[in-house]
Amino acid sequence: MSLHNLIRTIRRHLREDIRTALAKDPAATSALSVALLYPGLHAVWGYRIAHALWERGHTFAARALSQCIRLLTGVEIHPAADIGRRLFIDHGAAVVVGETAEIGDDVLLYHGVTLGGDSMRREKRHPTLADGATVGANATLIGDITVGESATVGAGSVVVEDVAPGQTVAGSPAEPVDGTGSERVDGPA
């Protein structure tokens, strides 16, 4: 890719991320305030640079940058994680995304979310979030599990099993709920 094309691509992604924040956060008042004042957005941008370093074999530099980003934003994203487009981290504080985590496009994470591992072995040990997933504040997702497309994890939930596409889960341990907040016993109607 030529330098000119690279710059155009970066600009397009930056604008896309700002538009996403404006769309997903009713408190966002302008593109300028989002670009300058949103630590979740800064963490994602920093991750993208660290990930590019990681992919090119500069693992120490990538980890060093990710730790600086963590210090500045309160968000820790391992540079080896695989993150799609338009990730929005609302509020940002205390979010942790582990090394083998995979996050699809258009995912929304609130503050305090942990995508943690459940193994000390070098294997896939962190969650996968499919496109359009939403994870509420202070939710903890552990292990090689999948949160399906457009699924929702409620605030404060602990998730250790897969979540079906479109499903909402809540609680500790997380269980499926219907629109009224009660348990869904036999699946969707």
ChimeraX attribute file (.defattr): number of C-alpha atoms within 10 A of each C-alpha:
attribute: neighborCount
match mode: 1-to-1
recipient: residues
	/A:1	6
	/A:2	7
	/A:3	8
	/A:4	8
	/A:5	10
	/A:6	11
	/A:7	12
	/A:8	12
	/A:9	11
	/A:10	12
	/A:11	12
	/A:12	11
	/A:13	15
	/A:14	16
	/A:15	14
	/A:16	14
	/A:17	23
	/A:18	21
	/A:19	15
	/A:20	19
	/A:21	27
	/A:22	17
	/A:23	11
	/A:24	13
	/A:25	13
	/A:26	8
	/A:27	10
	/A:28	16
	/A:29	11
	/A:30	12
	/A:31	15
	/A:32	10
	/A:33	12
	/A:34	22
	/A:35	16
	/A:36	10
	/A:37	12
	/A:38	18
	/A:39	22
	/A:40	25
	/A:41	27
	/A:42	20
	/A:43	24
	/A:44	24
	/A:45	17
	/A:46	20
	/A:47	27
	/A:48	18
	/A:49	15
	/A:50	27
	/A:51	25
	/A:52	15
	/A:53	19
	/A:54	19
	/A:55	13
	/A:56	10
	/A:57	11
	/A:58	13
	/A:59	17
	/A:60	12
	/A:61	14
	/A:62	25
	/A:63	20
	/A:64	13
	/A:65	19
	/A:66	24
	/A:67	19
	/A:68	16
	/A:69	22
	/A:70	22
	/A:71	11
	/A:72	12
	/A:73	22
	/A:74	21
	/A:75	30
	/A:76	23
	/A:77	28
	/A:78	22
	/A:79	29
	/A:80	22
	/A:81	18
	/A:82	19
	/A:83	22
	/A:84	15
	/A:85	16
	/A:86	24
	/A:87	23
	/A:88	24
	/A:89	26
	/A:90	21
	/A:91	20
	/A:92	25
	/A:93	19
	/A:94	18
	/A:95	27
	/A:96	20
	/A:97	26
	/A:98	22
	/A:99	21
	/A:100	23
	/A:101	25
	/A:102	21
	/A:103	25
	/A:104	19
	/A:105	17
	/A:106	19
	/A:107	23
	/A:108	22
	/A:109	23
	/A:110	22
	/A:111	22
	/A:112	24
	/A:113	25
	/A:114	24
	/A:115	28
	/A:116	20
	/A:117	22
	/A:118	14
	/A:119	13
	/A:120	7
	/A:121	8
	/A:122	8
	/A:123	11
	/A:124	17
	/A:125	21
	/A:126	25
	/A:127	29
	/A:128	24
	/A:129	29
	/A:130	21
	/A:131	22
	/A:132	21
	/A:133	26
	/A:134	23
	/A:135	28
	/A:136	20
	/A:137	23
	/A:138	19
	/A:139	26
	/A:140	24
	/A:141	29
	/A:142	20
	/A:143	22
	/A:144	22
	/A:145	21
	/A:146	23
	/A:147	29
	/A:148	22
	/A:149	21
	/A:150	18
	/A:151	23
	/A:152	23
	/A:153	27
	/A:154	23
	/A:155	19
	/A:156	19
	/A:157	22
	/A:158	21
	/A:159	26
	/A:160	18
	/A:161	17
	/A:162	16
	/A:163	22
	/A:164	16
	/A:165	17
	/A:166	15
	/A:167	20
	/A:168	25
	/A:169	27
	/A:170	22
	/A:171	16
	/A:172	14
	/A:173	13
	/A:174	21
	/A:175	21
	/A:176	22
	/A:177	19
	/A:178	15
	/A:179	8
	/A:180	7
	/A:181	11
	/A:182	11
	/A:183	14
	/A:184	16
	/A:185	10
	/A:186	7
	/A:187	10
	/A:188	10
	/A:189	5
